[in-house]
């Protein structure tokens, strides 16, 4: 179960007065954390015993979770490179940043265009403190960090606008984050509200957990994850992931297994329980 991160600071959801996350999801080394669990699958060391145990239990149910985490990271690099080099995007809004790892969004974007500007969004204090310490921009560009909840898109856009110019094309990255949004919180509506705040010619990229390839094993892995990590995930079908892009124009090859989205030459995709897609706002010229 691929985890970015959505948990740490409880904050009320707009309009309903509920906490965005339960108190148990605040920083606690004795409680598994989605960013740290994901970091374990990537081979990182920023975790505690509870994180290692959660990562191991999920992998026992569905060993491909490790390949999925690596494939998701490779997708990040491909999509940022594609948008910067092929579509001329110079502004990136990366929501659900996760703990820093090699090949972060600004590194990939600024390798193509040093003037690229990147805003990282998370609401996990550990993630943001690591990001501020380790993710530094090229002098020609910019990196900024926003503490916000993916389920309050207006807050994200308002804060990111201090660094990004939303009158010009930008890219929103929602990689391994939307599966943390419950059906009750309307994932398609959240994606639509983010897209509505972008200029024509902007892009939205999504990767999302699915059980389509191995329903029983992924369901078992999801149950193991949700029993140990206080930020539950929901696997969704190809049709449900595609519906996240309603009102947008999907770029070829549309919504496909993550390793099949514009693979690099010579890339041999391992089975991964993720779909990925990229869509554009306004007119689309392939």
N, C-alpha and C positions, 0 to 999 in steps of 0.2 A: 504494500500500500504506500504509494509515493506521497511523501509529506513535504510540503514547504513549511510554513508555519503561520498560524493565525492566533496563537494563544499566548497570553501573558498578562496584559492589563485588562481587568474587567472595565468595561465602559458601557453605558446604556445604549441600547439600540434606538435609532430614531423613532420616536412616536410610541413605543410600547413600554418603556420603563424597565425592561428586563436587562440584566447584566449580559454583556456580549459573551462572556465566558464565566464559568463557575469559579469560586474562590480557589478551588483545588488546582486550577491551571496557572496560578501565579507562580513566579520563580520558586522552585523547590527542587533541590537535587535528588530528593527521594521520590519524586513523581516524574514519570517519563514525559519528555517534551518533544513535540513533533519535529522541531528543527534539529534537535540533537539526535533523534532517532534516524532521521533522513541522513544526517551527517555520518552516522554509523554505516549505512548502506553504501555511502560514497567512499568508505575507507578512512573517514576522519577520526580524530581522537577527542573531539570536543563533546564528550558525553560522560555520564555517570553509570553506575551499575544498573539502575532501573532502565536507562535508555538502551544499554547493550542487551539487557534481557528482553525488552520489548522488540527490538530489532531482530533478535535471534528467534523469538517465538513466531513472529510473522514469517520469517524466512523458512522456518520449519514447515509451515503450512503451504507456502508458495515461494520456493527458492528463487523464482524469476524476479522477485522484488528487487534484488540487487542489480540485475541487468536492467530493470526498469528505471532505477535511480540513475544509473550511468547513461542510459539512453535519453532520459529527460535532460541531463546535463549537456549531452551532445546536441540535442535539439535546440537548447538555448543558444549554443554557439552558432549553429547553422542559421537559425532564424534571425539572430541579431546581425550576423555577417550579411545575410541576404538583404535585409532591410536597409542596412547602412550602405552596402556596396551596389546593390541592384536597384533599390527604390529611393535612394537619396535621403533616408531618414537620419536626422541628426539629434532627435530628442526621444528618450526612452523612459517610460514609467514602469518600473519593475515591482509588481505587487506580490508580496509574500516572498521576500528576499531569501530567507533562510540564512544559515551561517555561511560566512565567506568561504569560497573554495576557488581554486585556480580556474581561470576562464570566466570570471564574472562579467556581467553585462557591460560595464564601462570599459573593461579591458578589451573585449571583443570589438565593441563599437569604436573605441578610440584608436584601435590598431588600424581601422579603415579610415576614420575621420577624427583626428585628434581634437577637433572642436566639439565633438558630440557631448551632449549634456544628458545626465542620467539622474533620475530620482528613484531611490530605493524606498519601498514602503513595507513596514511590518508593524506589529504591535507587541512584539516580544522584546523586553528590555535587554536581554542577553544578546539577541541578534543585532539590535541597533548599536549596542556598545561595541561589539566586535566589528560591525560594519564601519563605524566611524573611525575605529583605530586602524583598520586594515585596508579599506577600500578608498584609495586616494586617486584623484583625477589627474590626467595630463594637464599641464598648465594652460593649454589652449581651451580646454573644456571645463566641465563642472560635474561634481557629484554632490547630491544632497540626500538627506535622510528624513523620512516622515514617519511619525508614530500615528498610525491610523488603522481602522478596521475595514477590511475589504467590503463588509456589508454596509458601510456608509460611504458610498462612492463620491458624494458631493464633498465630504470632508477631505478625501484624498485629492480630488481635483483642485480644491481651493488651496490646500497647502502646497501641492506640487507646482501650482502656478507662480509661486515665488521664484522658481528656478526655470520652469519650462514656459514657452510661449504657445498657448493652445490656440492661437489664431493661425499657427503654422502646423504642418503635419507632424505627428508624433506617433510613437508606437506604445501600446499598452501590452505588457507581458503578464499573463495570468497562467503561470506554469506550475502545475501540480498544486493549485490553490483552490480552484472552484469546487473540487470534490470535498472540501471542508465546509461548504455552504449547504445547509439542509434545504430540502424542497420547500419547507415552510418559509424560508427567507428568499425564495424566488431567484435562483441563479441566473436564468435568462434576463430577468429584469435588471439585475445588477450589472451584467455585461452591457446591456442596452444603455443604461444610464452612463456608464463610463464612455461608451462609444459616442453618445450624444454630446459629450463635452469636448470632442475632438474636432479638428478642422477636417474638411474633405481631403481625401488622399492620405488619411492616417490609417494605422493598422492596429488590429487586435489579434494577439496570438494566445492560444489556449492549449494546454495539455491537461489530460483528465483521466483519472483511473476508470477502468472498465473491467467488467467480469465476462465480457463477451467471449473471450478466447478460452477461458477455463472457469466456468461458473462455480463449480463446487469448491475448487481450490482457492479461488479469489474470495469467495464468500467466507471460507474458513479463515483466510488471512485477515479479512476485514474484521471479523469477529474478534480475532486475537488482538488486533490493533486497538479496536474500540474498547476492549476490556482493560487495556493498559495505559492508554493515552487519553487525557481529558480533552480531546479535540477530535470528534468523531468524523470519519470519512464515509462517503457514499459513492459506491461504484455506479456508473451510468452507462447506458447502451449507446451504440453508434447514433441512433436517432436522437437520443437525449443530448448528446454532446453536440451534434449538428445543430440542434435547436438553439444552442447558446449563441449562434451566429445569425439568428433571425434578423432580417432587415439589413444585413451586411452582405457584401459580395465576397464569396470565398475564393481565395487564390488556389490555383492548381497545386497539388492534387486533391484539394478539398480536405475532408476529415479522414485521416488514414491512421493506421498504427504508427506510433511515434517514430520508429526507425525508418519508415517509408516516406516521411516528409522530406522531399528534396535531399536524399542522402548524398554524402560526399562520394566521389569516385573511389571505388575499392572498399567502401564501407560494407561490412557484413552485419546486418542487423540481427541481434539476438531477440528472442521472444520477449515482449514487454507488454504489460497490461495497461497500456496508455494509448489513448487516441490524441492526435494533435491536428490543429488546423490554424490557418491564418486568414483573416478577412480584412477588407478595406472599407473605409467609410466613403460615401459619395461615389463618384464615377470610378470605374476600374478599367485600366488599360494594361493588358497582360504583357 
